[in-house]
Amino acid sequence: LAHHQSGHNSGVIHSGIYYTPGSLKAKLCVQGAALCYEYCDQKGIPYRQCGKLIVAVEHDEIPRLKALYERGLQNNVRGLKLIGPKEIQAKEPFCRGLMALDSPYTGIVDYKQVAQSYAEDFQEAGGTILTDFEVTNMEMAKESPSESDEEFGVFWLFLFPQGEEIYCRHLVTCAGLHSDRLSEISGCSPEPRIVPFRGDYLVLKQEKSYMVKGNIYPVPNPRFPFLGVHFTPRMDGSIWLGPNAVLAFKREGYKWFQFGAGDFLDAAMYSGLWKLVLRNLSYGLSEMYRACFLSAQVKELQKFIPEVTINDVIRGPSGVRAQALDSDGNLIDDFVFDGGSGDIGSRILHVRNAPSPAATSSLAIAKMIADEVQRKFEL
């Protein structure tokens, strides 16, 4: 459980600042953060509400920072305020910046622990968890597994390698890195396609961890597809630095030289990826350069904490983001939920795109899915 995206993410409980007002991301993140804190309190799961500073280090970032502040207010994010250099240093003594957006309710948690707790809740409610099952086919059952289900027209899933069949009336999928493939197997649309991007983190050496107290983030640049490097404290006391964003050659390729021929060909033959690459060629090359050379990554970090040196960091873990792309090369920014038509498609709800802040939003997403399942399947 939590072996992939949920176990390789930054561990941040996001507050909902960045997302377009009225979008599912904005709505569900704000709701989800409150539910996440409440759930952790109920279950005794430790977390830290350490806050976050989004820091402008260049004058041309200040208008974007102020626009971000207005967006956060529209999204009903609590406690936001703009602060100057002295207040920045009061909160983060080693951080330098011209202005920052202070988000005091941003927190951190171990999402592996949260996922384990969800699993326990599910099992206590009568659910069964199976792992290491690959769905290879979905078909309408030729006969019902039991007389009581004959009227429902169930379909079956053939699961590899065990070769077992699972019968069900309805299906909800949340397949992350394989969500497009599962949708295609079910006869639903293959779009948006998933292209995997690996993010490599550095880790601040333990004796230097005093330099960072809370989350320190850059002001996002709308010209670039990804956020950029940031400082992230972890529940174990370590400080993660990064990540970069480079194309992964395997959907579950967390290490540099992991290669999956099928995954690579899927990405390389998709026109949407090439359109994205050509629009962001210089950015992509600089990300690859920073991935290879620690000094380049550290130079980015020094914009915020000048005292960080190459001797203060080591290479850390990596995660793979299931990035949804359309055929025009546009990143699908919002959550996507859909199904299909026909005997099978009409009985399925696919969670097609659930990138960050999906972990923060998970309980709010769950409630929305439960409501949609009741409506779609008339339960």
C-alpha positions in Angstrom: 0.0 0.0 0.0 1.1 3.6 -0.8 4.0 2.0 -2.8 3.9 4.6 -5.6 2.7 8.2 -5.7 1.2 8.3 -2.2 4.5 7.0 -0.8 6.8 9.1 -2.8 5.2 12.5 -2.5 6.5 15.5 -0.6 4.2 14.9 2.4 2.8 18.4 2.3 -0.8 19.2 3.4 -1.5 22.0 0.9 -3.7 24.9 1.7 -5.2 25.6 -1.7 -3.4 28.8 -2.8 -2.2 28.0 -6.3 -5.4 26.6 -8.0 -7.8 28.4 -10.3 -10.8 29.7 -8.3 -13.8 27.5 -9.0 -11.7 24.5 -10.1 -12.1 21.1 -8.5 -8.5 21.4 -7.3 -9.2 24.7 -5.4 -12.5 23.5 -3.9 -11.4 20.0 -2.9 -7.9 21.1 -1.6 -9.4 23.6 0.9 -12.0 21.1 2.0 -9.5 18.2 2.0 -6.9 20.0 4.1 -9.5 20.7 6.9 -10.7 17.0 6.7 -7.1 15.8 6.7 -6.2 17.6 9.9 -9.5 16.4 11.5 -8.9 12.8 10.4 -5.3 12.8 11.8 -6.6 14.2 15.1 -9.2 11.4 15.3 -6.7 8.7 14.4 -3.8 10.0 16.4 -1.6 10.4 13.3 1.2 12.9 13.9 1.5 16.0 11.7 3.1 19.4 11.9 1.4 22.6 10.9 4.7 24.2 10.1 3.5 26.7 7.6 4.8 27.8 4.2 6.4 30.9 2.7 6.1 31.5 -1.0 9.1 33.8 -1.5 9.7 36.4 -4.2 13.5 36.8 -4.8 13.2 39.0 -7.9 11.3 42.2 -8.4 9.4 40.8 -11.4 8.0 38.1 -9.1 6.2 40.5 -6.8 3.2 41.1 -9.0 2.7 37.4 -9.5 3.0 36.9 -5.7 0.3 39.5 -5.1 -1.9 37.8 -7.7 -1.3 34.5 -5.9 -2.4 36.2 -2.6 -5.7 37.3 -4.3 -6.2 33.9 -5.7 -5.7 32.3 -2.2 -8.3 34.7 -0.8 -10.8 33.8 -3.5 -10.2 30.1 -2.6 -11.0 30.8 1.1 -7.5 29.8 2.3 -7.2 30.7 5.9 -4.6 33.1 7.5 -2.9 34.3 4.3 -0.8 37.5 4.5 1.9 39.2 2.6 5.1 39.9 4.5 8.4 41.8 4.0 12.1 40.9 4.4 12.2 41.3 8.1 9.2 39.1 8.7 10.6 36.5 6.3 13.7 36.3 8.4 11.7 36.2 11.7 10.0 33.1 10.4 13.0 31.6 8.4 16.2 33.2 9.7 18.3 31.8 6.8 15.9 32.7 4.0 16.3 35.9 1.9 13.5 37.4 -0.1 11.9 40.7 -1.2 8.4 39.7 -0.2 6.6 36.4 0.8 3.2 35.0 1.0 2.8 33.4 4.4 0.4 30.4 4.6 0.4 29.4 8.3 -2.0 26.5 7.9 0.1 24.5 5.5 1.4 21.3 7.2 3.3 18.1 6.7 2.3 14.5 7.4 3.5 11.0 6.5 1.0 10.0 3.8 2.1 6.3 3.9 0.7 6.3 7.5 -2.5 8.0 6.4 -3.0 5.5 3.5 -2.4 2.6 6.0 -5.1 4.1 8.2 -7.5 4.4 5.3 -6.9 0.8 4.5 -7.7 -0.3 8.1 -11.0 1.8 7.9 -11.9 0.1 4.6 -11.3 -3.4 6.0 -13.2 -2.7 9.2 -16.1 -1.6 7.0 -16.0 -5.0 5.3 -13.8 -4.3 2.3 -11.1 -6.6 0.9 -7.7 -5.4 -0.3 -5.8 -7.3 -3.0 -2.3 -6.3 -4.2 -0.1 -7.4 -7.1 -3.1 -7.8 -9.4 -2.8 -6.5 -12.9 -6.1 -5.9 -14.8 -5.7 -7.2 -18.3 -9.3 -7.4 -19.5 -12.9 -6.4 -18.8 -15.9 -8.2 -20.3 -19.5 -8.7 -19.6 -20.0 -12.0 -17.8 -21.7 -14.7 -19.9 -23.4 -15.9 -16.7 -23.8 -14.5 -13.2 -21.6 -15.8 -10.4 -24.7 -16.2 -8.3 -28.4 -16.4 -8.8 -29.0 -13.3 -6.8 -27.0 -11.2 -9.2 -28.6 -12.3 -12.5 -30.7 -9.2 -12.9 -27.7 -6.8 -12.6 -25.8 -7.8 -15.7 -22.4 -8.0 -14.0 -19.2 -7.9 -15.8 -16.0 -9.7 -14.8 -12.3 -8.6 -14.6 -9.7 -11.1 -15.6 -6.7 -10.5 -13.3 -3.1 -11.5 -14.1 -1.0 -13.4 -13.1 -3.3 -15.2 -10.6 -5.9 -15.7 -13.3 -8.7 -15.0 -11.0 -12.0 -13.4 -11.9 -13.7 -10.7 -9.9 -17.3 -10.0 -10.4 -18.9 -6.7 -9.7 -21.9 -4.5 -10.6 -20.0 -1.2 -10.7 -16.4 -0.2 -10.7 -14.4 2.9 -9.6 -10.8 3.1 -10.7 -8.0 5.3 -9.4 -5.0 3.9 -11.2 -2.6 6.8 -11.1 0.3 6.0 -13.4 -1.8 3.5 -15.3 -5.1 5.4 -15.4 -5.2 5.9 -19.1 -4.4 2.2 -19.8 -7.2 1.0 -17.4 -9.6 3.4 -19.1 -8.7 2.0 -22.5 -9.1 -1.6 -21.4 -12.6 -0.8 -20.2 -13.5 0.7 -23.7 -13.4 4.3 -22.4 -11.4 7.1 -23.9 -7.6 6.8 -23.8 -7.4 10.6 -23.4 -5.9 12.3 -21.4 -2.7 10.2 -21.7 -0.3 9.7 -18.8 3.3 10.7 -19.4 5.6 10.0 -16.4 7.9 12.7 -15.0 10.4 11.8 -12.4 11.3 14.3 -9.7 14.6 13.9 -7.9 15.1 15.3 -4.5 18.2 16.3 -2.7 18.4 16.0 1.1 20.0 18.6 3.4 22.5 16.9 5.6 21.2 16.4 9.2 23.7 18.8 10.8 22.4 21.6 8.5 18.7 20.9 9.0 18.4 23.9 11.4 18.5 26.2 8.3 14.9 25.3 7.4 11.9 25.5 9.8 8.9 25.3 7.4 8.1 24.9 3.7 9.9 27.5 1.5 8.5 27.6 -2.1 9.2 29.7 -5.2 6.7 32.0 -6.9 5.4 29.9 -9.8 6.3 31.1 -13.3 3.4 30.6 -15.7 5.8 30.2 -18.6 7.1 26.9 -17.2 5.1 23.7 -16.8 6.4 22.8 -13.3 6.8 24.6 -10.0 10.6 24.6 -9.4 12.7 23.7 -6.5 11.6 24.2 -2.9 12.5 23.3 0.7 10.3 20.7 2.4 10.6 19.5 6.0 9.6 15.9 6.7 8.0 14.2 9.7 11.3 12.4 10.4 13.2 15.7 10.7 14.9 15.6 7.4 14.7 18.4 4.8 14.0 17.5 1.2 15.2 20.0 -1.5 13.7 20.0 -5.0 12.4 18.3 -7.0 13.4 18.7 -10.6 11.2 17.4 -13.3 12.6 15.1 -16.1 10.9 12.6 -18.3 10.9 9.1 -16.7 11.7 6.2 -19.0 9.4 3.9 -17.0 6.1 4.6 -15.3 7.4 3.2 -12.1 11.0 4.2 -12.7 12.3 5.8 -9.5 15.9 5.4 -10.3 18.0 7.1 -13.1 18.6 4.1 -15.3 15.3 2.2 -14.9 13.9 1.7 -18.4 10.6 0.2 -19.6 10.4 -0.3 -23.4 6.6 -0.2 -23.5 6.4 2.8 -21.3 9.1 4.7 -23.2 7.5 3.9 -26.6 4.0 5.0 -25.3 5.5 8.4 -24.3 7.8 8.8 -27.3 5.0 8.0 -29.9 2.5 10.4 -28.3 2.3 13.7 -30.3 1.2 15.6 -27.2 4.5 15.0 -25.5 6.5 16.3 -28.4 4.4 19.4 -28.6 5.0 20.0 -24.8 8.8 19.4 -25.3 9.1 21.8 -28.2 7.2 24.5 -26.4 9.4 24.1 -23.3 12.7 23.0 -24.8 15.1 25.4 -22.9 13.3 24.6 -19.7 13.5 20.9 -20.2 17.2 21.0 -21.0 17.9 23.1 -17.9 16.0 20.5 -15.8 18.1 17.7 -17.3 21.2 19.7 -16.6 20.2 20.3 -13.0 19.4 16.6 -12.6 23.0 15.7 -13.7 24.9 18.3 -11.8 24.3 19.0 -8.1 26.0 22.4 -8.3 23.2 23.6 -10.7 20.5 22.5 -8.3 22.2 24.1 -5.4 22.5 27.4 -7.3 18.7 27.5 -7.5 18.4 26.8 -3.8 20.9 29.5 -3.0 18.4 32.1 -4.3 16.4 31.5 -1.2 19.0 30.3 1.4 22.4 31.7 0.3 24.3 29.7 3.0 23.4 26.3 1.4 26.5 24.8 -0.3 27.1 21.7 -2.4 28.8 20.2 0.7 25.5 20.5 2.6 23.4 18.2 0.4 23.2 14.6 -0.7 21.1 12.9 -3.4 17.8 11.8 -2.0 14.7 9.9 -3.1 12.7 10.3 -6.2 9.0 10.3 -7.1 7.2 9.8 -10.4 4.3 12.1 -11.2 1.5 10.7 -13.4 1.2 13.8 -15.6 -1.9 13.8 -17.8 -1.5 15.4 -21.2 -3.9 16.1 -24.0 -3.0 15.6 -27.7 -2.2 19.3 -28.1 0.6 19.0 -25.4 -1.3 20.8 -22.7 -0.9 19.7 -19.1 -4.3 18.7 -17.7 -4.3 20.9 -14.6 -7.5 19.9 -12.9 -8.8 16.6 -11.5 -10.6 14.6 -14.2 -13.4 12.1 -13.5 -15.3 10.3 -16.3 -16.8 7.1 -17.5 -18.0 5.8 -20.8 -21.0 4.3 -22.6 -22.1 0.8 -23.4 -22.6 -2.2 -21.1 -19.2 -1.8 -19.4 -18.4 1.9 -19.7 -21.7 3.0 -18.2 -20.9 0.9 -15.1 -17.5 2.6 -14.5 -16.3 5.8 -12.9 -12.6 6.5 -13.7 -10.5 8.9 -11.6 -8.4 9.9 -14.6 -6.2 12.7 -13.3 -5.4 13.2 -9.6 -2.0 14.9 -9.3 -0.9 17.1 -6.4 -2.8 18.1 -4.2 -4.6 14.8 -4.4 -3.2 13.4 -1.2 -4.3 16.6 0.7 -7.6 16.4 -1.0 -8.2 12.7 -0.7 -11.1 12.7 1.8 -12.9 15.5 -0.1 -12.3 13.6 -3.4 -13.7 10.4 -1.7 -16.9 12.2 -0.7 -17.3 13.7 -4.2 -16.7 10.2 -5.7 -19.2 8.6 -3.4 -21.8 11.2 -4.3 -21.1 10.8 -8.0 -21.3 7.0 -7.7 -24.7 7.3 -6.1 -25.9 9.7 -8.9 -24.3 7.9 -11.9 -25.3 4.4 -10.9 -28.6 5.3 -9.3 -27.7 3.5 -6.1 
